[in-house]
Amino acid sequence: QVQLVESGGGLVQAGGSLRLSCAASGDTICISAMNWYRQAPGNERELVAHITSGGSTSYADSVKGRFTISRDNAKNTLYLQMSSLKPEDTAVYYCNAVGWSGPRHFEVWGQGTLVTVSS
């Protein structure tokens, strides 16, 4: 099994920066891709950034050029560097991992970390 624990959320002014971390533990060798999602009040959860085990990345249009996803495989940690933050980036951010444990596909979520951007 894989467990995920996020950290790094908080309150920041518009235009500021913040870095989120997601520490993975357990059968991390089974992880094939990791993602950051976010959910603002009253909205559905949306995919923010994606990274494969090979390091390929993709981003939502709303954060492209401002956010950077990365992973340190040696530390089993996923990061989301957020810059030029806007009030509309305010949300709970969730780390997500997908992979295969033998023939079984799995998807795991962290508990979420709140990011609040003040105007």
Buried (B, 14 or more C-beta within 10 A) or exposed (E): EBBBBBBBBEEBEBEEEBEBBBBBEBEBEBBEBBBBBBBBEEEEBEEBBBBEEEEEEEBBEEBEEBBBBBBEEEEBBBBBBBBEBBEEBBBBBBBBBBBEBEEEEBEBBBEBBEBBBEE
